[in-house]
Amino acid sequence: MSKNNEIDLSHVAFVVLGLVAEHPCHGKEINNKIDERGMRNWTAIGKSSIYGVLKKLKEDGLVDSWVEEEDNRVVKKYKITNVGLEVLNGKIYNVLNEFVGKDTPDFYLAYSMFIYLPKEQRTEVFTNSLNNIKQHRDDLEKMLEEVKDTPMTVTGLFKHPMMVLQTDIVFLEWVLDKIKKGDDEFGPEAYGK
């Protein structure tokens, strides 16, 4: 295993590195992107955490930084490194490949960045996730059959996750269909300047 595969991105580092990967930017731009996209509603990131994360990403060799003048002020800009892109892709791949339908903010992040994966990996991760979720749903159905004479309060604890998993199945089938049709053929430049 390479050293790059040993770097585990925290949720907040995952957010910031993904945004820096879109194009070189400074901390205020990252905050603006987060606000514009409503990301504080589906990520656990505060405004003050970004600068500390950028410093740590630089220490880990995942981003480079430099100072330049912009609008008559000096700003520190950040750009993802090749190592950073490798770590980011690994995180995206792992999160999507291992998604089993449980609510996790990392899934939404990985989904929002899946364009960084090669096309064959896109199909692979969503197919694996779809198969995992179907298996999980089938396991719950078998368990429910075994406890079918239980009160509604117990039955509901099986029914609700099964219904949520079915929604995830429909969603992932839609995603795979879009990928198959080539509707995912746009690059990271679609997000940035």
TIRO-2110 file (N, C-alpha, C; in Angstrom, 1 decimal):
// TIRO-2110
0.8, -1.2, 0.0, N, 1, A
0.0, 0.0, 0.0, CA, 1, A
0.9, 1.2, 0.0, C, 1, A
0.6, 2.2, -0.9, N, 2, A
1.4, 3.4, -0.9, CA, 2, A
1.0, 4.3, 0.2, C, 2, A
1.9, 5.2, 0.5, N, 3, A
1.7, 6.2, 1.6, CA, 3, A
0.4, 7.0, 1.3, C, 3, A
0.1, 7.2, 0.0, N, 4, A
-1.0, 8.0, -0.3, CA, 4, A
-2.3, 7.3, 0.0, C, 4, A
-2.3, 6.0, 0.0, N, 5, A
-3.6, 5.3, 0.3, CA, 5, A
-3.8, 5.2, 1.8, C, 5, A
-2.8, 5.6, 2.6, N, 6, A
-2.9, 5.6, 4.1, CA, 6, A
-3.4, 6.9, 4.6, C, 6, A
-3.5, 7.9, 3.8, N, 7, A
-4.1, 9.2, 4.2, CA, 7, A
-5.6, 9.1, 4.2, C, 7, A
-6.1, 9.2, 5.4, N, 8, A
-7.6, 9.2, 5.5, CA, 8, A
-8.1, 10.6, 5.7, C, 8, A
-9.0, 11.0, 4.8, N, 9, A
-9.5, 12.3, 4.8, CA, 9, A
-10.7, 12.4, 5.8, C, 9, A
-10.7, 13.4, 6.7, N, 10, A
-11.8, 13.6, 7.5, CA, 10, A
-13.0, 14.1, 6.6, C, 10, A
-14.2, 14.2, 7.1, N, 11, A
-15.3, 14.7, 6.3, CA, 11, A
-15.0, 16.1, 5.8, C, 11, A
-14.5, 17.0, 6.7, N, 12, A
-14.3, 18.4, 6.3, CA, 12, A
-13.2, 18.5, 5.3, C, 12, A
-12.1, 17.7, 5.5, N, 13, A
-11.0, 17.7, 4.5, CA, 13, A
-11.5, 17.2, 3.2, C, 13, A
-12.4, 16.2, 3.2, N, 14, A
-13.0, 15.7, 1.9, CA, 14, A
-13.7, 16.8, 1.2, C, 14, A
-14.5, 17.6, 1.9, N, 15, A
-15.2, 18.7, 1.4, CA, 15, A
-14.2, 19.7, 0.7, C, 15, A
-13.3, 20.1, 1.5, N, 16, A
-12.3, 21.2, 1.1, CA, 16, A
-11.5, 20.7, -0.1, C, 16, A
-10.9, 19.5, 0.0, N, 17, A
-10.1, 19.0, -1.1, CA, 17, A
-10.9, 18.8, -2.4, C, 17, A
-12.1, 18.4, -2.3, N, 18, A
-13.0, 18.3, -3.5, CA, 18, A
-13.2, 19.6, -4.1, C, 18, A
-13.4, 20.7, -3.3, N, 19, A
-13.6, 22.0, -3.9, CA, 19, A
-12.3, 22.6, -4.5, C, 19, A
-11.2, 22.3, -3.8, N, 20, A
-9.9, 22.8, -4.4, CA, 20, A
-9.6, 22.1, -5.7, C, 20, A
-10.1, 20.8, -5.8, N, 21, A
-9.8, 20.1, -7.0, CA, 21, A
-10.5, 20.7, -8.3, C, 21, A
-11.6, 21.4, -8.0, N, 22, A
-12.3, 22.0, -9.2, CA, 22, A
-11.4, 23.0, -9.9, C, 22, A
-10.7, 23.9, -9.2, N, 23, A
-9.8, 24.9, -9.7, CA, 23, A
-9.1, 25.6, -8.6, C, 23, A
-7.9, 26.1, -8.9, N, 24, A
-7.2, 26.9, -7.8, CA, 24, A
-8.1, 27.9, -7.2, C, 24, A
-8.1, 28.0, -5.9, N, 25, A
-8.9, 29.0, -5.2, CA, 25, A
-8.3, 29.4, -3.8, C, 25, A
-8.9, 30.3, -3.2, N, 26, A
-8.5, 30.7, -1.8, CA, 26, A
-9.7, 30.4, -0.9, C, 26, A
-9.4, 30.5, 0.4, N, 27, A
-10.4, 30.1, 1.4, CA, 27, A
-11.7, 30.8, 1.3, C, 27, A
-11.7, 32.1, 1.0, N, 28, A
-13.0, 32.8, 0.8, CA, 28, A
-13.8, 32.2, -0.3, C, 28, A
-13.1, 31.9, -1.4, N, 29, A
-13.8, 31.2, -2.6, CA, 29, A
-14.5, 29.9, -2.2, C, 29, A
-13.7, 29.1, -1.3, N, 30, A
-14.2, 27.9, -0.9, CA, 30, A
-15.5, 28.1, -0.1, C, 30, A
-15.4, 29.0, 0.9, N, 31, A
-16.6, 29.3, 1.7, CA, 31, A
-17.8, 29.8, 0.8, C, 31, A
-17.5, 30.6, -0.2, N, 32, A
-18.6, 31.0, -1.1, CA, 32, A
-19.2, 29.9, -1.9, C, 32, A
-18.3, 28.9, -2.4, N, 33, A
-18.9, 27.7, -3.1, CA, 33, A
-19.8, 26.9, -2.1, C, 33, A
-19.3, 26.8, -0.9, N, 34, A
-20.1, 26.0, 0.1, CA, 34, A
-21.5, 26.7, 0.3, C, 34, A
-21.5, 28.0, 0.4, N, 35, A
-22.7, 28.7, 0.6, CA, 35, A
-23.6, 28.7, -0.6, C, 35, A
-23.0, 28.9, -1.8, N, 36, A
-23.8, 28.9, -3.1, CA, 36, A
-24.4, 27.5, -3.3, C, 36, A
-23.8, 26.5, -3.0, N, 37, A
-24.3, 25.1, -3.2, CA, 37, A
-25.1, 24.6, -2.1, C, 37, A
-25.3, 25.4, -1.0, N, 38, A
-26.1, 24.9, 0.1, CA, 38, A
-25.4, 23.7, 0.8, C, 38, A
-24.1, 23.6, 0.8, N, 39, A
-23.4, 22.5, 1.3, CA, 39, A
-23.5, 22.4, 2.8, C, 39, A
-23.7, 23.5, 3.5, N, 40, A
-23.8, 23.4, 4.9, CA, 40, A
-25.0, 22.7, 5.4, C, 40, A
-26.0, 22.5, 4.5, N, 41, A
-27.2, 21.8, 4.7, CA, 41, A
-27.0, 20.2, 4.7, C, 41, A
-25.9, 19.8, 4.0, N, 42, A
-25.7, 18.4, 3.8, CA, 42, A
-24.3, 17.9, 4.1, C, 42, A
-23.5, 18.9, 4.6, N, 43, A
-22.1, 18.5, 5.1, CA, 43, A
-22.0, 19.1, 6.5, C, 43, A
-21.0, 18.6, 7.2, N, 44, A
-20.7, 19.1, 8.6, CA, 44, A
-19.5, 20.0, 8.5, C, 44, A
-19.7, 21.2, 7.9, N, 45, A
-18.5, 22.1, 7.8, CA, 45, A
-18.9, 23.5, 8.2, C, 45, A
-18.1, 24.1, 9.0, N, 46, A
-18.3, 25.5, 9.5, CA, 46, A
-17.3, 26.4, 8.7, C, 46, A
-17.6, 27.7, 8.8, N, 47, A
-16.7, 28.6, 8.1, CA, 47, A
-15.3, 28.7, 8.6, C, 47, A
-15.1, 28.6, 9.9, N, 48, A
-13.8, 28.7, 10.5, CA, 48, A
-12.9, 27.5, 10.3, C, 48, A
-13.5, 26.3, 10.0, N, 49, A
-12.7, 25.1, 9.9, CA, 49, A
-11.9, 25.0, 8.6, C, 49, A
-12.3, 25.8, 7.6, N, 50, A
-11.6, 25.7, 6.3, CA, 50, A
-10.1, 26.0, 6.3, C, 50, A
-9.8, 27.1, 7.0, N, 51, A
-8.4, 27.5, 7.0, CA, 51, A
-7.4, 26.5, 7.7, C, 51, A
-7.9, 25.9, 8.7, N, 52, A
-7.1, 24.9, 9.4, CA, 52, A
-7.0, 23.7, 8.6, C, 52, A
-8.1, 23.3, 7.9, N, 53, A
-8.0, 22.1, 7.0, CA, 53, A
-7.1, 22.4, 5.8, C, 53, A
-7.1, 23.6, 5.2, N, 54, A
-6.2, 23.9, 4.1, CA, 54, A
-4.7, 23.8, 4.6, C, 54, A
-4.4, 24.2, 5.8, N, 55, A
-3.1, 24.1, 6.3, CA, 55, A
-2.7, 22.7, 6.4, C, 55, A
-3.6, 21.8, 7.0, N, 56, A
-3.3, 20.4, 7.1, CA, 56, A
-3.2, 19.7, 5.8, C, 56, A
-4.0, 20.0, 4.8, N, 57, A
-3.9, 19.5, 3.5, CA, 57, A
-2.5, 19.8, 2.8, C, 57, A
-2.1, 21.0, 3.1, N, 58, A
-0.7, 21.4, 2.6, CA, 58, A
0.4, 20.6, 3.3, C, 58, A
0.3, 20.5, 4.6, N, 59, A
1.3, 19.7, 5.3, CA, 59, A
1.3, 18.3, 4.8, C, 59, A
0.2, 17.7, 4.4, N, 60, A
0.1, 16.3, 4.0, CA, 60, A
0.5, 16.2, 2.5, C, 60, A
0.8, 17.3, 1.8, N, 61, A
1.2, 17.3, 0.4, CA, 61, A
0.0, 17.1, -0.5, C, 61, A
-1.2, 17.4, -0.1, N, 62, A
-2.4, 17.2, -0.9, CA, 62, A
-2.7, 18.5, -1.7, C, 62, A
-2.3, 19.6, -1.2, N, 63, A
-2.5, 20.9, -2.0, CA, 63, A
-1.2, 21.6, -1.9, C, 63, A
-1.0, 22.5, -2.9, N, 64, A
0.1, 23.5, -2.9, CA, 64, A
-0.5, 24.8, -2.7, C, 64, A
0.3, 25.8, -2.3, N, 65, A
-0.3, 27.1, -2.1, CA, 65, A
0.8, 28.2, -2.6, C, 65, A
0.3, 29.3, -2.9, N, 66, A
1.1, 30.4, -3.2, CA, 66, A
0.3, 31.7, -3.0, C, 66, A
1.0, 32.8, -2.9, N, 67, A
0.4, 34.1, -2.6, CA, 67, A
0.4, 34.9, -3.9, C, 67, A
-0.8, 35.5, -4.2, N, 68, A
-0.9, 36.4, -5.3, CA, 68, A
-1.8, 37.6, -5.0, C, 68, A
-1.7, 38.6, -5.8, N, 69, A
-2.6, 39.8, -5.6, CA, 69, A
-3.9, 39.6, -6.4, C, 69, A
-5.0, 39.9, -5.7, N, 70, A
-6.3, 39.8, -6.3, CA, 70, A
-7.2, 40.9, -5.8, C, 70, A
-7.7, 41.7, -6.7, N, 71, A
-8.6, 42.8, -6.3, CA, 71, A
-7.9, 43.7, -5.2, C, 71, A
-6.6, 44.1, -5.5, N, 72, A
-5.8, 44.9, -4.6, CA, 72, A
-5.6, 44.4, -3.2, C, 72, A
-5.6, 43.1, -3.1, N, 73, A
-5.3, 42.5, -1.8, CA, 73, A
-4.5, 41.2, -2.1, C, 73, A
-3.7, 40.8, -1.1, N, 74, A
-2.9, 39.6, -1.2, CA, 74, A
-3.7, 38.4, -0.6, C, 74, A
-3.8, 37.4, -1.5, N, 75, A
-4.5, 36.2, -1.0, CA, 75, A
-3.6, 34.9, -1.2, C, 75, A
-3.9, 34.0, -0.4, N, 76, A
-3.2, 32.7, -0.5, CA, 76, A
-4.1, 31.8, -1.3, C, 76, A
-3.6, 31.3, -2.5, N, 77, A
-4.4, 30.4, -3.3, CA, 77, A
-3.9, 29.0, -3.2, C, 77, A
-4.8, 28.0, -3.4, N, 78, A
-4.5, 26.6, -3.2, CA, 78, A
-4.9, 25.8, -4.5, C, 78, A
-4.1, 24.8, -4.8, N, 79, A
-4.3, 24.0, -5.9, CA, 79, A
-4.0, 22.5, -5.5, C, 79, A
-4.8, 21.6, -6.0, N, 80, A
-4.6, 20.2, -5.6, CA, 80, A
-3.4, 19.7, -6.3, C, 80, A
-2.7, 18.8, -5.6, N, 81, A
-1.5, 18.2, -6.2, CA, 81, A
-1.9, 16.8, -6.8, C, 81, A
-0.9, 16.2, -7.5, N, 82, A
-1.2, 14.9, -8.0, CA, 82, A
-1.5, 13.9, -6.9, C, 82, A
-0.7, 14.0, -5.8, N, 83, A
-1.0, 13.1, -4.6, CA, 83, A
-2.4, 13.4, -4.1, C, 83, A
-2.7, 14.7, -4.0, N, 84, A
-4.1, 15.1, -3.5, CA, 84, A
-5.2, 14.5, -4.4, C, 84, A
-5.0, 14.5, -5.7, N, 85, A
-6.0, 14.0, -6.6, CA, 85, A
-6.1, 12.4, -6.5, C, 85, A
-4.9, 11.8, -6.2, N, 86, A
-4.9, 10.4, -6.0, CA, 86, A
-5.7, 10.0, -4.7, C, 86, A
-5.4, 10.8, -3.7, N, 87, A
-6.1, 10.5, -2.4, CA, 87, A
-7.6, 10.8, -2.5, C, 87, A
-8.0, 11.9, -3.2, N, 88, A
-9.4, 12.3, -3.4, CA, 88, A
-10.1, 11.2, -4.2, C, 88, A
-9.5, 10.7, -5.3, N, 89, A
-10.1, 9.7, -6.1, CA, 89, A
-10.3, 8.4, -5.3, C, 89, A
-9.3, 8.1, -4.4, N, 90, A
-9.4, 6.9, -3.6, CA, 90, A
-10.6, 7.0, -2.6, C, 90, A
-10.7, 8.2, -2.0, N, 91, A
-11.8, 8.4, -1.1, CA, 91, A
-13.2, 8.3, -1.8, C, 91, A
-13.3, 8.9, -2.9, N, 92, A
-14.5, 8.9, -3.7, CA, 92, A
-14.9, 7.4, -4.0, C, 92, A
-13.9, 6.7, -4.6, N, 93, A
-14.1, 5.3, -4.9, CA, 93, A
-14.5, 4.5, -3.7, C, 93, A
-13.8, 4.6, -2.6, N, 94, A
-14.2, 3.8, -1.5, CA, 94, A
-15.5, 4.1, -0.9, C, 94, A
-15.9, 5.4, -0.8, N, 95, A
-17.2, 5.7, -0.2, CA, 95, A
-18.3, 5.2, -1.1, C, 95, A
-18.2, 5.4, -2.4, N, 96, A
-19.3, 5.0, -3.3, CA, 96, A
-19.3, 3.5, -3.4, C, 96, A
-18.2, 2.8, -3.5, N, 97, A
-18.1, 1.4, -3.6, CA, 97, A
-18.7, 0.7, -2.4, C, 97, A
-18.5, 1.3, -1.2, N, 98, A
-18.9, 0.7, 0.0, CA, 98, A
-20.3, 1.2, 0.5, C, 98, A
-21.0, 2.0, -0.2, N, 99, A
-22.2, 2.6, 0.2, CA, 99, A
-23.3, 1.4, 0.3, C, 99, A
-23.9, 1.3, 1.4, N, 100, A
-24.9, 0.3, 1.6, CA, 100, A
-26.3, 0.9, 2.0, C, 100, A
-26.5, 2.1, 1.7, N, 101, A
-27.8, 2.7, 1.9, CA, 101, A
-27.9, 3.4, 3.3, C, 101, A
-26.9, 3.4, 4.1, N, 102, A
-27.0, 4.1, 5.4, CA, 102, A
-26.7, 5.6, 5.2, C, 102, A
-27.4, 6.4, 5.9, N, 103, A
-27.3, 7.9, 5.7, CA, 103, A
-25.9, 8.3, 6.2, C, 103, A
-25.1, 8.8, 5.2, N, 104, A
-23.8, 9.3, 5.5, CA, 104, A
-23.5, 10.5, 4.7, C, 104, A
-23.0, 11.6, 5.3, N, 105, A
-22.7, 12.8, 4.5, CA, 105, A
-21.6, 12.5, 3.5, C, 105, A
-20.7, 11.6, 3.8, N, 106, A
-19.6, 11.3, 2.9, CA, 106, A
-20.2, 10.8, 1.5, C, 106, A
-21.3, 10.0, 1.6, N, 107, A
-21.9, 9.6, 0.3, CA, 107, A
-22.3, 10.7, -0.6, C, 107, A
-22.9, 11.7, 0.0, N, 108, A
-23.3, 12.9, -0.8, CA, 108, A
-22.1, 13.6, -1.4, C, 108, A
-21.1, 13.7, -0.6, N, 109, A
-19.9, 14.3, -1.1, CA, 109, A
-19.3, 13.5, -2.3, C, 109, A
-19.1, 12.2, -2.0, N, 110, A
-18.5, 11.4, -3.0, CA, 110, A
-19.4, 11.4, -4.3, C, 110, A
-20.7, 11.4, -4.1, N, 111, A
-21.6, 11.4, -5.3, CA, 111, A
-21.4, 12.7, -6.1, C, 111, A
-21.2, 13.8, -5.3, N, 112, A
-21.1, 15.1, -6.0, CA, 112, A
-19.7, 15.2, -6.7, C, 112, A
-18.8, 14.3, -6.4, N, 113, A
-17.5, 14.4, -7.1, CA, 113, A
-17.2, 13.1, -7.9, C, 113, A
-18.1, 12.3, -8.2, N, 114, A
-17.8, 11.1, -8.9, CA, 114, A
-17.3, 11.3, -10.3, C, 114, A
-17.4, 12.5, -10.8, N, 115, A
-16.9, 12.8, -12.2, CA, 115, A
-15.4, 12.7, -12.2, C, 115, A
-14.7, 12.7, -11.0, N, 116, A
-13.2, 12.5, -11.0, CA, 116, A
-12.8, 11.1, -11.3, C, 116, A
-13.7, 10.2, -11.2, N, 117, A
-13.4, 8.7, -11.4, CA, 117, A
-13.5, 8.4, -12.9, C, 117, A
-12.6, 7.5, -13.4, N, 118, A
-12.7, 7.1, -14.8, CA, 118, A
-14.1, 6.4, -15.0, C, 118, A
-14.6, 6.5, -16.2, N, 119, A
-15.9, 6.0, -16.5, CA, 119, A
-16.1, 4.5, -16.0, C, 119, A
-15.1, 3.7, -16.2, N, 120, A
-15.3, 2.3, -15.8, CA, 120, A
-15.4, 2.1, -14.3, C, 120, A
-14.8, 3.0, -13.6, N, 121, A
-14.9, 3.0, -12.1, CA, 121, A
-16.2, 3.5, -11.7, C, 121, A
-16.8, 4.4, -12.4, N, 122, A
-18.1, 5.0, -12.1, CA, 122, A
-19.1, 3.8, -12.1, C, 122, A
-19.1, 3.1, -13.2, N, 123, A
-20.0, 2.0, -13.3, CA, 123, A
-19.8, 0.9, -12.3, C, 123, A
-18.5, 0.7, -12.0, N, 124, A
-18.2, -0.4, -11.0, CA, 124, A
-18.7, 0.0, -9.6, C, 124, A
-18.4, 1.2, -9.1, N, 125, A
-18.8, 1.6, -7.8, CA, 125, A
-20.3, 1.6, -7.6, C, 125, A
-21.0, 2.2, -8.6, N, 126, A
-22.4, 2.2, -8.4, CA, 126, A
-23.1, 0.8, -8.5, C, 126, A
-22.5, 0.0, -9.4, N, 127, A
-23.0, -1.4, -9.5, CA, 127, A
-22.8, -2.1, -8.2, C, 127, A
-21.6, -2.0, -7.6, N, 128, A
-21.3, -2.7, -6.4, CA, 128, A
-22.2, -2.2, -5.2, C, 128, A
-22.4, -0.9, -5.2, N, 129, A
-23.3, -0.3, -4.2, CA, 129, A
-24.7, -0.8, -4.4, C, 129, A
-25.2, -0.8, -5.6, N, 130, A
-26.5, -1.3, -5.9, CA, 130, A
-26.7, -2.8, -5.4, C, 130, A
-25.7, -3.6, -5.7, N, 131, A
-25.8, -5.0, -5.3, CA, 131, A
-25.7, -5.1, -3.8, C, 131, A
-24.9, -4.4, -3.1, N, 132, A
-24.9, -4.4, -1.7, CA, 132, A
-26.2, -4.0, -1.1, C, 132, A
-26.8, -3.0, -1.6, N, 133, A
-28.1, -2.5, -1.1, CA, 133, A
-29.2, -3.5, -1.3, C, 133, A
-29.2, -4.1, -2.5, N, 134, A
-30.2, -5.1, -2.8, CA, 134, A
-30.1, -6.3, -1.8, C, 134, A
-28.8, -6.7, -1.5, N, 135, A
-28.6, -7.8, -0.6, CA, 135, A
-29.0, -7.4, 0.8, C, 135, A
-28.8, -6.2, 1.2, N, 136, A
-29.2, -5.7, 2.5, CA, 136, A
-30.7, -5.7, 2.6, C, 136, A
-31.4, -5.2, 1.6, N, 137, A
-32.8, -5.2, 1.6, CA, 137, A
-33.4, -6.7, 1.6, C, 137, A
-32.8, -7.6, 0.9, N, 138, A
-33.2, -9.0, 0.9, CA, 138, A
-33.0, -9.6, 2.3, C, 138, A
-31.9, -9.3, 2.9, N, 139, A
-31.6, -9.8, 4.3, CA, 139, A
-32.7, -9.3, 5.2, C, 139, A
-33.1, -8.0, 5.1, N, 140, A
-34.1, -7.5, 6.0, CA, 140, A
-35.4, -8.2, 5.8, C, 140, A
-35.8, -8.4, 4.5, N, 141, A
-37.0, -9.1, 4.2, CA, 141, A
-37.1, -10.5, 4.8, C, 141, A
-36.0, -11.2, 4.7, N, 142, A
-35.9, -12.5, 5.3, CA, 142, A
-36.1, -12.5, 6.8, C, 142, A
-35.4, -11.5, 7.5, N, 143, A
-35.5, -11.3, 8.9, CA, 143, A
-36.9, -11.0, 9.3, C, 143, A
-37.6, -10.1, 8.5, N, 144, A
-39.0, -9.7, 8.8, CA, 144, A
-39.9, -10.9, 8.7, C, 144, A
-39.7, -11.8, 7.7, N, 145, A
-40.5, -13.0, 7.6, CA, 145, A
-40.4, -13.9, 8.8, C, 145, A
-39.2, -13.9, 9.4, N, 146, A
-38.9, -14.7, 10.6, CA, 146, A
-39.6, -14.2, 11.8, C, 146, A
-39.9, -12.9, 11.9, N, 147, A
-40.5, -12.2, 13.0, CA, 147, A
-41.8, -11.6, 12.7, C, 147, A
-42.5, -12.2, 11.7, N, 148, A
-43.8, -11.6, 11.2, CA, 148, A
-44.9, -11.5, 12.2, C, 148, A
-44.9, -12.2, 13.3, N, 149, A
-46.0, -12.1, 14.2, CA, 149, A
-45.6, -11.2, 15.4, C, 149, A
-44.9, -10.1, 15.1, N, 150, A
-44.5, -9.1, 16.1, CA, 150, A
-45.3, -7.9, 16.0, C, 150, A
-45.3, -7.1, 17.1, N, 151, A
-46.1, -5.8, 17.0, CA, 151, A
-45.6, -4.9, 15.9, C, 151, A
-46.4, -4.0, 15.6, N, 152, A
-46.1, -3.0, 14.5, CA, 152, A
-44.9, -2.2, 14.8, C, 152, A
-44.6, -2.0, 16.1, N, 153, A
-43.4, -1.2, 16.5, CA, 153, A
-42.1, -1.9, 16.1, C, 153, A
-42.2, -3.2, 16.1, N, 154, A
-41.0, -4.0, 15.7, CA, 154, A
-41.0, -4.2, 14.1, C, 154, A
-42.2, -4.5, 13.6, N, 155, A
-42.3, -4.6, 12.1, CA, 155, A
-41.8, -3.3, 11.4, C, 155, A
-42.2, -2.2, 12.0, N, 156, A
-41.8, -0.9, 11.4, CA, 156, A
-40.3, -0.7, 11.3, C, 156, A
-39.6, -1.3, 12.3, N, 157, A
-38.1, -1.2, 12.3, CA, 157, A
-37.5, -1.9, 11.2, C, 157, A
-38.2, -2.8, 10.5, N, 158, A
-37.8, -3.5, 9.3, CA, 158, A
-38.3, -2.8, 8.1, C, 158, A
-39.6, -2.5, 8.1, N, 159, A
-40.2, -1.8, 6.9, CA, 159, A
-39.6, -0.5, 6.5, C, 159, A
-39.3, 0.3, 7.5, N, 160, A
-38.8, 1.7, 7.2, CA, 160, A
-37.4, 1.5, 6.4, C, 160, A
-36.4, 0.8, 7.0, N, 161, A
-35.2, 0.7, 6.3, CA, 161, A
-35.4, 0.0, 4.9, C, 161, A
-36.3, -0.9, 4.8, N, 162, A
-36.5, -1.6, 3.5, CA, 162, A
-37.0, -0.6, 2.5, C, 162, A
-37.9, 0.3, 2.9, N, 163, A
-38.4, 1.3, 2.0, CA, 163, A
-37.4, 2.3, 1.6, C, 163, A
-36.5, 2.7, 2.5, N, 164, A
-35.4, 3.6, 2.2, CA, 164, A
-34.4, 2.9, 1.3, C, 164, A
-34.1, 1.7, 1.5, N, 165, A
-33.2, 1.0, 0.6, CA, 165, A
-33.8, 0.9, -0.8, C, 165, A
-35.1, 0.7, -0.9, N, 166, A
-35.8, 0.6, -2.2, CA, 166, A
-35.6, 1.9, -2.9, C, 166, A
-35.7, 3.0, -2.2, N, 167, A
-35.5, 4.3, -2.8, CA, 167, A
-34.1, 4.5, -3.3, C, 167, A
-33.1, 4.0, -2.5, N, 168, A
-31.7, 4.0, -2.9, CA, 168, A
-31.5, 3.1, -4.2, C, 168, A
-32.2, 2.0, -4.3, N, 169, A
-32.1, 1.1, -5.4, CA, 169, A
-32.6, 1.9, -6.7, C, 169, A
-33.7, 2.5, -6.6, N, 170, A
-34.2, 3.3, -7.7, CA, 170, A
-33.3, 4.4, -8.1, C, 170, A
-32.7, 5.1, -7.1, N, 171, A
-31.8, 6.1, -7.4, CA, 171, A
-30.5, 5.6, -8.1, C, 171, A
-29.9, 4.5, -7.6, N, 172, A
-28.7, 4.0, -8.2, CA, 172, A
-29.0, 3.4, -9.6, C, 172, A
-30.1, 2.8, -9.8, N, 173, A
-30.4, 2.4, -11.1, CA, 173, A
-30.5, 3.5, -12.1, C, 173, A
-31.1, 4.7, -11.6, N, 174, A
-31.2, 5.9, -12.5, CA, 174, A
-29.7, 6.4, -12.8, C, 174, A
-28.9, 6.4, -11.8, N, 175, A
-27.5, 6.9, -11.9, CA, 175, A
-26.8, 6.0, -13.0, C, 175, A
-26.9, 4.7, -12.8, N, 176, A
-26.3, 3.8, -13.8, CA, 176, A
-26.8, 3.9, -15.2, C, 176, A
-28.1, 4.2, -15.3, N, 177, A
-28.7, 4.4, -16.6, CA, 177, A
-28.1, 5.7, -17.2, C, 177, A
-28.0, 6.7, -16.4, N, 178, A
-27.4, 8.0, -16.9, CA, 178, A
-26.0, 7.8, -17.4, C, 178, A
-25.2, 7.0, -16.6, N, 179, A
-23.8, 6.8, -17.0, CA, 179, A
-23.7, 6.0, -18.3, C, 179, A
-24.6, 4.9, -18.4, N, 180, A
-24.6, 4.1, -19.6, CA, 180, A
-24.9, 4.9, -20.8, C, 180, A
-25.8, 5.9, -20.7, N, 181, A
-26.2, 6.8, -21.8, CA, 181, A
-25.2, 7.9, -22.1, C, 181, A
-24.2, 8.0, -21.2, N, 182, A
-23.2, 9.0, -21.4, CA, 182, A
-23.6, 10.4, -20.8, C, 182, A
-24.6, 10.4, -20.0, N, 183, A
-25.1, 11.7, -19.5, CA, 183, A
-24.2, 12.2, -18.4, C, 183, A
-23.2, 11.5, -18.0, N, 184, A
-22.2, 11.9, -17.0, CA, 184, A
-20.9, 12.4, -17.7, C, 184, A
-21.0, 12.6, -19.0, N, 185, A
-19.8, 13.0, -19.7, CA, 185, A
-19.6, 14.5, -19.7, C, 185, A
-19.1, 15.0, -18.5, N, 186, A
-18.7, 16.4, -18.4, CA, 186, A
-17.5, 16.3, -17.4, C, 186, A
-16.6, 17.2, -17.5, N, 187, A
-15.5, 17.2, -16.6, CA, 187, A
-15.6, 18.2, -15.5, C, 187, A
-14.5, 18.1, -14.6, N, 188, A
-14.5, 19.0, -13.5, CA, 188, A
-14.7, 20.5, -13.9, C, 188, A
-14.3, 20.9, -15.1, N, 189, A
-14.4, 22.3, -15.5, CA, 189, A
-15.9, 22.7, -15.5, C, 189, A
-16.8, 21.8, -15.5, N, 190, A
-18.3, 22.1, -15.4, CA, 190, A
-18.6, 22.9, -14.1, C, 190, A
-17.8, 22.7, -13.1, N, 191, A
-18.0, 23.4, -11.8, CA, 191, A
-17.4, 24.7, -11.7, C, 191, A
-16.3, 24.9, -12.4, N, 192, A
-15.5, 26.1, -12.0, CA, 192, A
-15.4, 27.1, -13.1, C, 192, A
-14.4, 27.9, -12.9, N, 193, A
-14.1, 29.0, -13.8, CA, 193, A
-13.5, 28.5, -15.0, C, 193, A
END
